[in-house]
Amino acid sequence: MLDECLPKKLKKEIINHQVITVPEQGWAGIKNGELLKLASSSFDVFITIDQNLTSQQNLQQIDLIIIVLISKDSRLETLKTLMIEVDRALESLNQGNVIYIQ
């Protein structure tokens, strides 16, 4: 699942995985805590650019892998450069992990 703060076209850059955005799921505007709980019941991975997410939420209670993209901005062209590392991370993740990609 892609966080709503990421460009929706970014999902086309993630190959070999089914990807849906928060708005496509109908969850736009839901606060992070509730969003992560909802996502953990339906998805394995949550991808965001929100670097504060991991410090603001109790991730011990959420059965979800979180990938945090570290980038100077959230433009599609900037984020595309991180997708090779995202694909690699998706192939070797365990539940409960937080992965930072820059």
Stockholm file with secondary structure:
# STOCKHOLM 1.0

chainA/1-102         MLDECLPKKLKKEIINHQVITVPEQGWAGIKNGELLKLASSSFDVFITIDQNLTSQQNLQQIDLIIIVLISKDSRLETLKTLMIEVDRALESLNQGNVIYIQ
#=GR chainA/1-102 SS CBCTTSCGGGGGGSTTSCCCBHHHHTCTTCCHHHHHHHHHHHCSEEEECCTTHHHHSCGGGCCCEEEEECCSCCCHHHHHTTHHHHHHHHTSCCTTCEEEEC
#=GC SS_cons         CBCTTSCGGGGGGSTTSCCCBHHHHTCTTCCHHHHHHHHHHHCSEEEECCTTHHHHSCGGGCCCEEEEECCSCCCHHHHHTTHHHHHHHHTSCCTTCEEEEC
//
